[in-house]
Every structure is written in structure tokens, then in C-alpha cells.
Amino acid sequence: MTSIEECLFAHAETTPDKPALIDHEGTLSYRQLAGAVRTEAQRLKSQGLCEGDAILIRDTRDRHFVTAYLGAHAASCVSVP
């Protein structure tokens, strides 16, 4: 089964400049969103989080929530919104 973050990364490869997310701050392309998600996943791992660890994510209803949520999944963590 393909995960949501795998779908995002695939879209970033095939349609990198197409809009992926629009919020009050503007538009992120698939390339930009994928980069932000990878950065967030690395940040979580560098803080010592491991596969299956649960993290609480505050719902801000913007790109920061989306990035945190997808980054947690890309880091193999469990997000708790």
C-alpha cells in the first residue's frame, strides 16, 4: 500500500511546480511541500524520535500542520492531532 507521503514525493518528482497546498501564507508547490516534509521528518529523527513514537500536533489549519503531520508519518511516527 502507498502512503500519503509516498504519493506526495511521487508528485514532487513528476509535477514539481504544480500547486500542492494553498493557505493564507500563499501557495506551496509539490517540490516545496515535499522538501518541507523531508526537513520535518529529519528534525524529528534528530530529536531522538523513533518508529512508532507518538507525537502531539496542534492543529493550526495551515501549511505548518500539514508539514508536521506528513513529516511525522515520513519519520514513521504516529501523529496525534
N, C-alpha and C positions, 0 to 999 in steps of 0.2 A: 504494500500500500504506500502511496506517495503522501508525504506530509505537506502541510501548508507552506512551511518554509522551503521545502524542496521545490514546490511549484513556483514560489517567488523567485528562487535562484535560477530556475529554468527560464522564467520570463525575463529575468535580467540578462540572460545570455542571448535570447532570441529577439527581444524587443526592449533593449536597454533604455531608450529615450522616451518611451511611451509613459504617460502618467499612470502611476500606481496608487497614489494617495493624494487627496486634496483635503486640506483643512484650513483653519483660519490663518495659518502661517504661510500658506501657498501650496505649491504642488511639488511632490517628490516623484521622480522617475523611478522605474523599476531598478535601475542601476544604483541610484541614490538610496533607495529603501533597502535594497539588499546589502549595500555597504554598511548602512547604519545597523542593520540586524546582525551582521557578522561582527561588527565592533562591539555591540552589546553582549553578544554571546562570549566573545573573548574577555570582556570586562568581568562578566560573571564567573567565568572559569578562573581568571587571575585572582579573584577574591576567595578562591577555595571551594566554590560550589561544585558538587559532583552530580553525576547522573542520578536522577530520581529525587534530588533535593527539592523541597517546596519553597517557593518564594512568593511573597505577597506583592501584588502590583496594584497600585492605586489607579483607579480609572479616571483619567484626565480627559477622555474623549477627544484625543488628538493624536498626532504622529508619535508623541512620546510613549503613549500607552501601546500603540501598535508595535513600535520598535521594541519596547520592553517585553511585550507578550511573545512576539516572534523570536526575539533574542533568547528568551528563557527556553523556548522549545528547541531552538537551534543548539543550545548548550545542554540539551537533554534533561532540563529541569522541569519541574511541574509548576505551572503558574497558577496562582490563586488570585483571581481578580476581586 
